[in-house]
Amino acid sequence: MNQLKNIFLLSSIALLLLTSCLPAVQVTESTPTPIPPTATAIPADRSICKDGLIPEDQGIVEKLPFASMYEINFNIANDMYHITGEETVVYTNTEDVDLNEVKLRLFPNILGGEMLVVDEVFVNNEAAIPTYTLKNSLMSIPFKQPLQPKESVTLKIIFNITVPQSVELNYGVQAYYENVLALAHAYPMIAVYDDEGWNAEIPPQSGDVTYADMSFFLVTVEAPKDVVLVGSGREISHQENGSRQTVKYEAGPVRDFYLAASPDYQVVTKEVNGITLNFYTRADFLEGAKSALDIAARAIDVYSTRYAPYPYTELDFVSTPTLALGIEYPGVIALAQWLVDPNNIYLEATVAHEVAHQWFYNLVGNDQLDDPWLDESLSQFATLQYFTDEYGQTGADGFRAELENRWARVQNDNIPVGLPVRLYSNAQYGAIVYGRGALFFESLREEMGSANFDVFLKSYVKNNSWKIATPEIIKAQAEQDCGCNLTSLFDQWIFP
């Protein structure tokens, strides 16, 4: 446990230097072709997703009848870095205002590749011409008539991607390198519409890329037969045809879909309380993979007890050449290959932190660009609770020292925890969001009392599962559960 004082957690994608690899803007001169919406909402069938949820959470499928339903086909070429795609998504206006357009994020265009190129767009089977902004990473499709609340459109998008063959461009978030394909955010993703309207911006350097609503996914992947594929959710079919294979996945409700592939992957599996844990890695990392799954099993037990049961029947891990220690995706966690070693002092804290994101980022969503503390600071605090529950006071003291050391990197400056990512320098982001932010929750527990605080975290997760939380929501929940006014404390730590 003395090694705990040396733990150094990198951000989930905290040092992703996006601005150094932005492609030039592609200007579209064509006049957009507006398309009328459908007359009434026709919710897509997503009942297949029930089997990927634990019994007590299967009812959420019916409770999200108008969540977007994506059907995506990826065709991965034999060279593993040229990919063609076709996406059909049923999008319903769940707002209380009419919408004149729908906006989709094209994240590969700011992840250093040779662009996600959209070949064709159809709305309700009629061709449309979208426009592009934000360095070609935001695609806007106008409607002939406003899309009224509870009305739907069916979008079909045909596209292709050339994946970078280097991890330096985006820390390996999306890359084909050392025989591993990491394919994050590799499809047109509907942007969140919130109190700011369509929420879209070029992500800042230090933070995460996506901010997404819950959606359902049916994804078909065609790829060379000799590669092992790993995707969000669960595999529902697998066929081989000569030198090729076709694998289908379902995932949902989740905030994103992730895919990894490698001919070198072998799998280690562990069953824990009805949840299947899989780790896909190279043969020389299998012992580290077993250790990681043991840590993950303990972390799931801690978080399921403290917050809410893990909602899915599966959680996968993959080792990739990523330059970050770990990166969270719904139902999949990517770990740096060199980290997957049972003797690596960073392994336990990294796994515990990334597993916590399955609660704070996926189950309870937040605006990761404007309110990064709601997932990163909370996941750091959850990691502190993991070490406390597993190792007692020694574990708590060890990981708390890591949090304090982080904050000390900016001389314990009282920089607010609740700033948007763009207002922090790289050094401040790691120190404040990952250090001071986690320590705020200790101060909040002291103010509320331990019993009230434990009730608060359970209530916060229960009341905001499958939704998007805000700073105002978490403050109101804490005040409700302690019967006290926490304005002064939040002003001291969180709000500018």
C-alpha positions as CSV (number, residue, x, y, z in Angstrom):
1,M,0.0,0.0,0.0
2,N,3.0,2.4,0.3
3,Q,2.9,2.5,-3.5
4,L,-0.4,4.3,-3.4
5,K,1.4,7.5,-2.7
6,N,3.1,7.2,-6.1
7,I,-0.1,6.8,-8.1
8,F,-0.3,9.2,-10.9
9,L,-3.6,9.1,-12.8
10,L,-3.7,10.8,-16.2
11,S,-7.0,12.3,-17.4
12,S,-9.3,10.0,-19.3
13,I,-8.2,11.9,-22.3
14,A,-6.9,14.8,-20.3
15,L,-3.9,15.6,-22.5
16,L,-5.5,15.1,-25.9
17,L,-4.0,17.9,-28.0
18,L,-6.8,18.3,-30.4
19,T,-5.9,21.8,-31.7
20,S,-2.6,20.7,-33.0
21,C,-4.2,18.3,-35.5
22,L,-7.3,20.1,-36.8
23,P,-7.8,19.8,-40.5
24,A,-8.7,22.7,-42.7
25,V,-12.4,23.7,-43.1
26,Q,-14.1,22.3,-46.1
27,V,-16.5,24.9,-47.5
28,T,-19.8,23.7,-48.9
29,E,-21.1,26.0,-51.6
30,S,-24.3,24.1,-52.4
31,T,-27.6,25.4,-51.2
32,P,-29.1,23.1,-48.6
33,T,-32.0,21.0,-49.7
34,P,-34.7,21.1,-46.9
35,I,-36.6,17.9,-46.1
36,P,-39.9,17.6,-44.4
37,P,-40.2,15.6,-41.2
38,T,-42.6,12.8,-40.6
39,A,-46.1,13.6,-39.4
40,T,-45.9,11.5,-36.2
41,A,-43.2,9.9,-34.1
42,I,-42.6,6.3,-34.8
43,P,-40.4,4.9,-32.1
44,A,-37.9,2.3,-33.4
45,D,-37.9,-1.2,-31.9
46,R,-35.1,-1.6,-29.4
47,S,-36.4,-4.6,-27.4
48,I,-33.3,-6.6,-28.4
49,C,-31.3,-4.4,-26.0
50,K,-33.2,-5.8,-23.0
51,D,-31.0,-8.9,-22.8
52,G,-27.9,-6.7,-22.4
53,L,-29.3,-5.2,-19.2
54,I,-29.7,-6.7,-15.7
55,P,-33.3,-7.7,-14.9
56,E,-33.9,-4.7,-12.6
57,D,-32.9,-2.2,-15.4
58,Q,-34.6,-3.8,-18.4
59,G,-37.7,-1.6,-17.9
60,I,-35.6,1.4,-19.0
61,V,-36.0,0.3,-22.6
62,E,-39.7,1.2,-22.6
63,K,-39.1,4.3,-20.6
64,L,-36.9,5.8,-23.4
65,P,-39.2,5.3,-26.4
66,F,-37.9,8.4,-28.2
67,A,-34.2,8.0,-27.6
68,S,-32.3,7.9,-30.9
69,M,-31.9,4.5,-32.5
70,Y,-28.8,4.0,-34.5
71,E,-28.3,1.2,-37.0
72,I,-24.7,1.3,-38.3
73,N,-22.8,-0.8,-40.7
74,F,-19.0,-0.6,-40.7
75,N,-16.9,-2.3,-43.4
76,I,-13.2,-2.5,-42.3
77,A,-10.9,-3.0,-45.2
78,N,-8.1,-5.6,-45.1
79,D,-5.6,-2.9,-44.4
80,M,-7.6,-2.1,-41.2
81,Y,-7.5,1.6,-41.6
82,H,-9.9,2.3,-44.4
83,I,-13.5,2.1,-43.3
84,T,-16.8,2.6,-45.1
85,G,-19.9,3.2,-43.1
86,E,-23.7,3.4,-43.5
87,E,-25.8,4.8,-40.7
88,T,-29.6,4.9,-40.3
89,V,-30.8,6.7,-37.3
90,V,-34.4,7.5,-36.1
91,Y,-34.3,10.9,-34.4
92,T,-37.2,12.3,-32.5
93,N,-37.6,15.8,-31.2
94,T,-37.8,15.3,-27.5
95,E,-37.7,19.0,-26.7
96,D,-40.6,21.4,-26.1
97,V,-39.8,23.6,-29.0
98,D,-39.9,23.1,-32.8
99,L,-36.5,22.3,-34.4
100,N,-35.6,23.6,-37.8
101,E,-32.6,21.3,-38.3
102,V,-30.7,18.5,-36.8
103,K,-27.0,18.7,-36.1
104,L,-24.5,15.8,-36.0
105,R,-20.9,15.7,-34.8
106,L,-18.2,14.3,-37.1
107,F,-15.5,13.7,-34.5
108,P,-12.9,12.0,-36.7
109,N,-12.4,15.3,-38.4
110,I,-10.9,16.7,-35.2
111,L,-9.0,13.6,-34.3
112,G,-6.3,13.9,-36.8
113,G,-7.4,11.5,-39.5
114,E,-7.9,12.0,-43.2
115,M,-11.4,13.1,-42.4
116,L,-14.8,11.5,-42.1
117,V,-16.2,12.1,-45.5
118,V,-19.9,12.1,-45.9
119,D,-20.9,10.8,-49.4
120,E,-24.7,11.0,-49.2
121,V,-27.4,12.1,-46.8
122,F,-31.1,11.1,-46.9
123,V,-33.9,12.3,-44.7
124,N,-37.0,10.1,-44.9
125,N,-35.6,8.6,-48.1
126,E,-35.1,11.9,-49.8
127,A,-31.6,13.2,-50.7
128,A,-30.4,16.2,-48.7
129,I,-27.4,18.4,-48.9
130,P,-26.0,19.3,-45.4
131,T,-23.7,22.2,-44.5
132,Y,-20.5,21.9,-42.4
133,T,-19.0,24.1,-39.7
134,L,-16.5,23.8,-36.8
135,K,-13.6,22.6,-38.8
136,N,-15.9,20.2,-40.7
137,S,-16.8,18.5,-37.4
138,L,-20.5,19.7,-37.3
139,M,-23.0,18.7,-40.0
140,S,-26.3,20.5,-40.1
141,I,-29.3,19.1,-42.0
142,P,-32.3,21.6,-42.3
143,F,-35.9,20.6,-42.5
144,K,-38.5,21.9,-44.9
145,Q,-40.9,22.3,-42.1
146,P,-40.1,22.6,-38.4
147,L,-39.8,19.3,-36.5
148,Q,-42.4,19.5,-33.8
149,P,-42.1,17.9,-30.4
150,K,-42.5,14.1,-30.6
151,E,-42.2,14.1,-34.4
152,S,-39.4,12.0,-35.9
153,V,-37.1,11.9,-38.9
154,T,-35.2,8.9,-40.3
155,L,-31.7,9.9,-41.3
156,K,-29.5,7.8,-43.6
157,I,-25.8,8.8,-44.0
158,I,-23.2,7.1,-46.1
159,F,-19.6,7.9,-45.2
160,N,-16.0,6.7,-45.2
161,I,-13.1,7.2,-42.8
162,T,-9.3,6.9,-43.1
163,V,-8.0,6.1,-39.7
164,P,-4.6,7.6,-38.6
165,Q,-1.7,5.2,-38.4
166,S,-0.2,7.1,-35.5
167,V,-1.1,7.6,-31.9
168,E,0.6,11.0,-31.6
169,L,-2.3,12.8,-33.4
170,N,-5.0,11.9,-30.8
171,Y,-3.4,9.8,-28.1
172,G,-4.6,6.7,-29.9
173,V,-8.3,7.4,-29.4
174,Q,-8.8,6.7,-33.0
175,A,-5.9,4.9,-34.7
176,Y,-4.5,1.8,-36.3
177,Y,-1.1,1.2,-34.7
178,E,0.9,-1.8,-33.6
179,N,-1.7,-4.2,-35.0
180,V,-4.6,-2.6,-33.0
181,L,-7.5,-0.7,-34.4
182,A,-9.1,1.7,-31.9
183,L,-12.2,3.2,-33.3
184,A,-13.8,5.8,-31.0
185,H,-16.7,8.2,-32.1
186,A,-16.4,6.9,-35.6
187,Y,-19.9,7.7,-36.9
188,P,-22.0,10.8,-37.3
189,M,-23.4,11.4,-33.8
190,I,-26.4,13.6,-33.1
191,A,-25.5,16.6,-30.9
192,V,-27.2,17.3,-27.6
193,Y,-29.9,19.9,-27.7
194,D,-30.1,21.5,-24.2
195,D,-30.7,24.9,-22.6
196,E,-27.9,26.3,-24.9
197,G,-29.6,25.0,-28.0
198,W,-27.6,22.6,-30.2
199,N,-24.6,22.1,-28.0
200,A,-21.5,21.9,-30.3
201,E,-18.0,23.3,-30.1
202,I,-14.4,22.3,-30.9
203,P,-13.4,20.4,-27.8
204,P,-10.7,22.0,-25.7
205,Q,-7.2,20.5,-25.6
206,S,-7.4,19.0,-22.1
207,G,-10.8,17.3,-21.8
208,D,-13.0,14.7,-23.3
209,V,-14.5,15.0,-26.7
210,T,-18.1,13.9,-26.5
211,Y,-21.3,15.1,-24.8
212,A,-24.2,12.8,-25.7
213,D,-27.7,11.7,-24.9
214,M,-28.6,8.1,-24.2
215,S,-29.2,6.2,-27.5
216,F,-29.7,2.6,-28.7
217,F,-27.3,1.0,-31.2
218,L,-27.5,-2.0,-33.6
219,V,-24.0,-2.2,-35.2
220,T,-22.9,-4.6,-37.9
221,V,-19.1,-4.9,-38.5
222,E,-17.6,-6.6,-41.5
223,A,-13.8,-7.2,-41.1
224,P,-11.0,-9.6,-42.0
225,K,-11.7,-13.0,-40.4
226,D,-8.4,-13.2,-38.5
227,V,-9.1,-10.1,-36.3
228,V,-10.8,-10.3,-32.9
229,L,-13.5,-7.6,-32.6
230,V,-14.6,-5.9,-29.4
231,G,-17.6,-3.5,-29.2
232,S,-19.8,-1.7,-26.8
233,G,-22.7,-3.7,-25.6
234,R,-22.8,-7.4,-26.5
235,E,-22.2,-9.5,-29.5
236,I,-25.5,-11.0,-30.8
237,S,-24.3,-12.9,-34.0
238,H,-21.1,-13.9,-35.7
239,Q,-20.7,-15.3,-39.2
240,E,-17.7,-16.1,-41.4
241,N,-17.6,-15.9,-45.1
242,G,-14.3,-16.9,-46.7
243,S,-11.6,-14.4,-45.6
244,R,-14.2,-12.1,-44.0
245,Q,-16.4,-12.1,-40.9
246,T,-19.6,-10.3,-40.0
247,V,-20.3,-9.5,-36.3
248,K,-23.4,-7.8,-34.9
249,Y,-23.7,-5.9,-31.6
250,E,-26.5,-4.3,-29.6
251,A,-25.9,-1.6,-27.1
252,G,-28.2,0.5,-25.2
253,P,-29.1,2.7,-23.6
254,V,-25.6,4.1,-23.9
255,R,-24.0,7.4,-24.8
256,D,-21.6,6.2,-27.5
257,F,-20.4,3.2,-29.4
258,Y,-16.8,2.0,-29.3
259,L,-15.0,-0.6,-31.4
260,A,-11.5,-2.2,-31.2
261,A,-9.9,-4.9,-33.2
262,S,-6.7,-6.8,-33.4
263,P,-5.4,-10.2,-34.8
264,D,-3.3,-10.4,-31.6
265,Y,-6.1,-10.3,-29.1
266,Q,-6.7,-13.2,-26.7
267,V,-9.4,-13.0,-24.0
268,V,-9.5,-13.5,-20.3
269,T,-13.0,-13.8,-18.8
270,K,-14.4,-13.5,-15.2
271,E,-18.0,-13.9,-14.1
272,V,-19.1,-11.7,-11.2
273,N,-22.7,-11.6,-9.9
274,G,-24.3,-12.1,-13.3
275,I,-21.9,-9.8,-15.0
276,T,-19.4,-11.1,-17.6
277,L,-16.0,-9.3,-17.5
278,N,-13.8,-9.7,-20.5
279,F,-10.2,-8.5,-21.1
280,Y,-8.9,-8.6,-24.7
281,T,-5.1,-8.3,-25.0
282,R,-1.9,-9.8,-26.3
283,A,-0.7,-13.2,-25.0
284,D,2.1,-11.5,-23.1
285,F,-0.3,-9.4,-21.1
286,L,-2.7,-12.1,-19.9
287,E,-1.5,-12.1,-16.3
288,G,-2.0,-8.4,-16.1
289,A,-5.4,-8.8,-17.6
290,K,-6.4,-11.2,-14.9
291,S,-5.3,-8.8,-12.3
292,A,-7.2,-6.0,-14.0
293,L,-10.4,-8.1,-14.0
294,D,-10.0,-8.9,-10.3
295,I,-9.7,-5.1,-9.6
296,A,-12.7,-4.4,-11.8
297,A,-14.8,-7.0,-10.0
298,R,-14.0,-5.4,-6.6
299,A,-14.7,-1.9,-8.0
300,I,-18.0,-2.9,-9.4
301,D,-19.0,-4.4,-6.1
302,V,-18.0,-1.2,-4.3
303,Y,-19.8,1.1,-6.7
304,S,-22.9,-1.1,-7.0
305,T,-23.3,-1.1,-3.2
306,R,-22.6,2.6,-2.8
307,Y,-24.4,4.1,-5.8
308,A,-26.5,1.7,-7.9
309,P,-26.1,-1.8,-9.4
310,Y,-24.0,-1.9,-12.6
311,P,-26.8,-1.9,-15.2
312,Y,-25.4,-4.1,-18.0
313,T,-24.6,-7.8,-18.2
314,E,-21.1,-7.2,-19.7
315,L,-18.1,-5.0,-19.2
316,D,-15.1,-5.3,-21.6
317,F,-11.5,-4.2,-21.4
318,V,-9.1,-3.8,-24.3
319,S,-5.4,-3.0,-24.3
320,T,-4.4,-0.5,-27.0
321,P,-1.3,1.6,-27.8
322,T,-3.1,4.7,-26.3
323,L,-0.8,7.3,-24.8
324,A,-3.3,7.9,-22.0
325,L,-3.4,5.4,-19.1
326,G,-7.1,4.6,-19.6
327,I,-10.1,5.9,-21.5
328,E,-13.7,5.2,-20.7
329,Y,-16.5,4.2,-23.2
330,P,-19.9,2.8,-22.5
331,G,-19.4,-0.9,-21.6
332,V,-15.7,-0.8,-22.8
333,I,-12.6,0.5,-21.1
334,A,-9.4,0.9,-23.1
335,L,-6.1,0.6,-21.2
336,A,-2.6,1.4,-22.3
337,Q,-0.8,-1.9,-23.2
338,W,2.2,-1.2,-21.0
339,L,-0.1,-0.7,-18.0
340,V,-1.5,-4.3,-18.2
341,D,1.0,-5.8,-15.7
342,P,0.1,-7.2,-12.3
343,N,3.1,-5.4,-10.8
344,N,2.3,-2.0,-12.4
345,I,1.7,0.5,-9.6
346,Y,-0.7,2.5,-11.8
347,L,-3.0,-0.4,-12.7
348,E,-5.3,-0.5,-9.7
349,A,-6.1,3.1,-9.5
350,T,-6.5,3.4,-13.3
351,V,-9.0,0.5,-13.5
352,A,-10.9,1.7,-10.4
353,H,-11.2,5.2,-11.9
354,E,-12.3,4.1,-15.4
355,V,-14.8,1.6,-14.0
356,A,-16.3,4.5,-11.9
357,H,-17.0,6.3,-15.2
358,Q,-19.6,3.6,-16.0
359,W,-21.6,5.4,-13.3
360,F,-20.4,9.0,-13.7
361,Y,-20.3,9.7,-17.5
362,N,-22.4,6.9,-18.9
363,L,-25.2,6.0,-16.4
364,V,-25.4,9.6,-15.1
365,G,-24.4,11.9,-17.9
366,N,-23.1,15.4,-17.9
367,D,-21.7,18.1,-20.2
368,Q,-18.1,16.9,-20.2
369,L,-16.9,20.1,-21.8
370,D,-18.7,22.6,-19.6
371,D,-19.0,20.6,-16.3
372,P,-16.1,18.1,-16.4
373,W,-16.1,17.8,-12.6
374,L,-19.4,16.0,-12.6
375,D,-17.8,12.9,-14.1
376,E,-14.0,13.3,-13.5
377,S,-14.0,14.7,-10.0
378,L,-16.7,12.2,-9.0
379,S,-14.9,9.3,-10.6
380,Q,-11.7,10.3,-8.6
381,F,-13.8,10.5,-5.4
382,A,-15.3,7.1,-6.2
383,T,-11.8,5.8,-6.6
384,L,-11.0,7.1,-3.1
385,Q,-14.1,5.3,-1.8
386,Y,-12.8,2.1,-3.6
387,F,-9.4,2.3,-1.8
388,T,-11.2,3.0,1.5
389,D,-13.5,0.1,1.2
390,E,-10.8,-2.3,0.0
391,Y,-7.9,-1.3,2.3
392,G,-9.4,0.7,5.1
393,Q,-7.7,3.9,6.4
394,T,-4.3,3.0,4.9
395,G,-5.9,2.9,1.4
396,A,-7.9,6.1,2.0
397,D,-4.7,7.9,3.2
398,G,-2.7,6.7,0.3
399,F,-5.1,7.8,-2.5
400,R,-6.0,11.0,-0.7
401,A,-2.2,11.8,-0.8
402,E,-2.4,11.4,-4.5
403,L,-5.3,13.9,-4.7
404,E,-3.5,16.4,-2.5
405,N,-0.3,16.0,-4.5
406,R,-2.3,16.9,-7.7
407,W,-3.7,20.0,-6.2
408,A,-0.3,21.0,-4.9
409,R,1.0,21.2,-8.5
410,V,-0.8,24.6,-8.7
411,Q,0.3,25.5,-5.2
412,N,-3.2,24.7,-3.8
413,D,-4.6,27.6,-5.7
414,N,-8.4,27.9,-5.0
415,I,-9.3,27.8,-8.7
416,P,-13.0,26.9,-9.0
417,V,-13.6,23.2,-9.7
418,G,-16.7,24.0,-11.8
419,L,-15.2,25.8,-14.7
420,P,-15.5,24.6,-18.3
421,V,-12.5,22.7,-19.6
422,R,-11.5,25.6,-21.9
423,L,-10.9,27.9,-19.0
424,Y,-8.2,25.7,-17.5
425,S,-4.6,25.4,-18.6
426,N,-3.4,21.7,-19.0
427,A,-1.7,21.9,-15.6
428,Q,-4.7,23.4,-13.9
429,Y,-7.2,20.9,-15.4
430,G,-5.3,17.9,-13.9
431,A,-4.7,19.6,-10.6
432,I,-8.2,21.1,-10.1
433,V,-10.6,18.7,-11.7
434,Y,-8.7,15.5,-10.7
435,G,-7.3,16.7,-7.4
436,R,-9.2,19.6,-5.8
437,G,-12.5,18.4,-7.3
438,A,-12.3,15.0,-5.6
439,L,-11.3,16.6,-2.3
440,F,-14.4,18.8,-2.5
441,F,-16.6,15.7,-2.0
442,E,-14.7,15.0,1.2
443,S,-15.5,18.5,2.4
444,L,-19.1,18.0,1.3
445,R,-19.3,14.7,3.3
446,E,-18.0,16.5,6.4
447,E,-20.5,19.3,6.0
448,M,-23.5,17.0,5.4
449,G,-22.5,14.2,7.7
450,S,-21.5,10.7,6.5
451,A,-25.0,9.2,6.7
452,N,-26.7,12.0,4.8
453,F,-23.8,12.0,2.3
454,D,-24.2,8.3,1.5
455,V,-27.9,8.8,1.0
456,F,-27.2,11.8,-1.3
457,L,-24.9,9.8,-3.6
458,K,-27.5,7.0,-4.0
459,S,-30.3,9.5,-4.6
460,Y,-28.2,11.5,-7.1
461,V,-27.5,8.4,-9.1
462,K,-31.0,7.0,-8.9
463,N,-32.7,10.2,-9.8
464,N,-30.4,11.0,-12.7
465,S,-29.7,7.6,-14.2
466,W,-30.0,7.6,-18.0
467,K,-30.3,11.4,-18.0
468,I,-27.9,14.4,-18.0
469,A,-27.2,16.0,-14.6
470,T,-26.0,19.6,-14.0
471,P,-24.3,21.4,-11.1
472,E,-27.6,22.8,-10.0
473,I,-29.1,19.3,-9.9
474,I,-26.3,17.8,-7.7
475,K,-26.4,20.8,-5.4
476,A,-30.1,20.6,-5.0
477,Q,-30.0,16.9,-4.3
478,A,-27.3,17.4,-1.6
479,E,-29.3,20.1,0.1
480,Q,-32.4,18.0,0.1
481,D,-30.7,15.0,1.7
482,C,-29.0,17.0,4.4
483,G,-31.8,19.6,5.0
484,C,-29.2,22.3,4.9
485,N,-28.0,25.2,2.8
486,L,-24.8,24.4,0.9
487,T,-24.4,27.6,-1.1
488,S,-21.4,28.8,0.8
489,L,-19.6,25.5,0.4
490,F,-20.3,25.3,-3.3
491,D,-19.3,28.9,-3.8
492,Q,-16.0,28.2,-1.9
493,W,-15.1,25.1,-4.0
494,I,-17.2,24.9,-7.2
495,F,-18.7,28.0,-8.6
496,P,-16.6,31.0,-10.0
